[in-house]
Amino acid sequence: MSENVETTSCCGSAAAKPTVWRQLKPYVATPWSFVVGIPAIVGVLDPDQFTDVVLFAIKAFGSTLPYILFAVVLIAWLKASGAEAYVGRAFKGREVQAIVLAALFGGLAPFCSCEVIPFIAGLLAVGAPLSAIMAFWLSSPLIDPPTLLITAASLGWPFAIGKAVFAVALGLFGGFIVRAMLTAGLFSNPVKPVSVSGCGCGPNPFNGTPVWAFWKEEKRSTVFRSELIANLLFLAKWLALAYVLEALLVTYVPADLIARVVGGEGLLPIIIAALVGMPAYLNSYVAPPLLAGLVDQGMSNGAAMSFIIAGAVSSIPAMAAVWSLVKPSVFATYLGLGFVGAVLSGAIYQLVI
């Protein structure tokens, strides 16, 4: 190492002198840049749609804000009290039970693929097993009681019940696949860093019995504030980006146009439906009536099932939020499980119905 290079870290080691780009990068290459920049580009190139895009993103973000606030307060409270270790230990020895409960609960939780992100972030933060998290993550966006009724009204009870069954099955499938991968030594460190409350050079000051009334201790109160701010900014920036992308998809890529390319019979349309459905955005309440019309026009039931499952699990807004939380290997696994699960669901439904 040359003599004129210095390196430093929070533990006292030295770091290279930052370049101009490194100094500007935190302000330029961030999700906030795209949150502001994308609507600005729309305003220049298509001013008639600017208001619609911005209002859609703001309304969607506002609908998720209560979940974000609940999640970040819970994360900060658990960390400040020292209770996060208890939550993680609660799953030890009960991983199979946790996977099953997560898949079942996911089928009842009224969250879309983006709204579930704050809760996933909270579970990751307190050390819940990735297998159970994946089970909940995959099943939750697919079905909930209102969606079940709307789907039944548009596509019939067999399709609605089939989707509910596949939602739980996909959660179980993904959870146990991830459990096997964890057993094989994969995903040793699946979570991206979120918090900025410490550099990790010293021991955890909050080992031992949790102190639920954390505000009585200044150090714990400081941790609560720093965790609250860090996680709020983290989730807000990525979900804001997700909803800006969603606004673009809804505005410029009509759902019926996407879905029309997946007509036909056999396995190939089911695979194509999953591939097309993965980046597409279909609101859970809008998708059933749309697909009902397409089925009447010749789209197979299997392709419709594959499309609606793939779109709910891995739309572009959902993928943007998932990418913010986990390492690339977990992200790729999430997409792979979503795609395989969608194809299998469509194929099985096509054979049974």
C-alpha positions, 0 to 999 in steps of 0.5 A: 500500500502506498504511503499517501493512502489512508484508510479509516473505519469506525474501529480505527482502521484507515480508508482511502480519501474519497473521490468527488464521485464518492462524495456525490454518490450518496446524494445522486445514486439513491432511490430518492433521486428516482422518486423525484426524477421519474415524475420530473421526466414525465412532466417534461415528456408527457405533462398531461400525465404528470398529475395522475402519476404523482397523485397515484404514487402519493395515494398508494404511499399514503395507504401504506404509511400506517403499516410503515409507522407500525413496523418501524416503531415496533423494530425500534422498540424491540431493539431499544428494549433488547427484546429482539433476541427473544423474538428470534429465540422463540422460533428456535426448535419450532421452524416447521411450525413457524413455516406452516403458521406463516403460510396460513396467516399469509392467506388471511393477511390483507396485504398486497406485495408492497404493503407486506414489506414493512412487516417482512422488514420487522421480522428480518430485523428481529432474527425470525427464520428466513424460511418462515419469512419466505412462507409469509412473503409468498402467500400474503400478496396472493389472497385475503378475504376481500380478494377471495370474494371478488375473485369468486364473483368474477371467476367463480368459486372454483378459481377463488378456492383454487387461488387460496389453496395455491397461496398457502401451498406456495408459502409452504413450498417456498418455506420448506425449500428455503429451510432445506437451503439453509440446512445446506449452508446457504443464506448465512447472511441474507439481510442487507444492512438497514440500521445505522445505530452502531458500527459493530465493533463492540459487544451488544449492550442490551444482552440479557433481560429485556427492559420494556420501559426503555425510555427510563434509560438514556442509552436505550432511548438513543437507540430507539430514536436512531433505529426509528429514524434509520428504518423509517427513512429506509422503508420510506425511500424504497416504498416511495420508489416502488409506488412511483414505478407502480404509477408508471406501469398503471399509466403507460402499460394497461393491464389488459394489453399485458394479459392479452399476450397469454392466450392459448392452451397447453403448458406454454401459455401458462409459462408465458403467463408467468413470465409476463405476469411477473413484472406486470402490475395487477391490483388484486381487486382489478385483476379478477374482472379483467381476467374473467373477460380474457377467459371469456375471450379464450385465455385458459384457466391455467394461464389465468391462474399462473398470471395472477399468482406471478403478478401478485408475488413479483410485480416490479414494485414488489421486486424493488422493495424486496431488493432493498431488504435482502441479499441478491441470492435471497432475491433470486430465490424469491423470484425463482420460487414465485415463478415456479410456484405460478407455473405449477399452480397454473398447470395443476389447476388446468389439469384439475378443472 
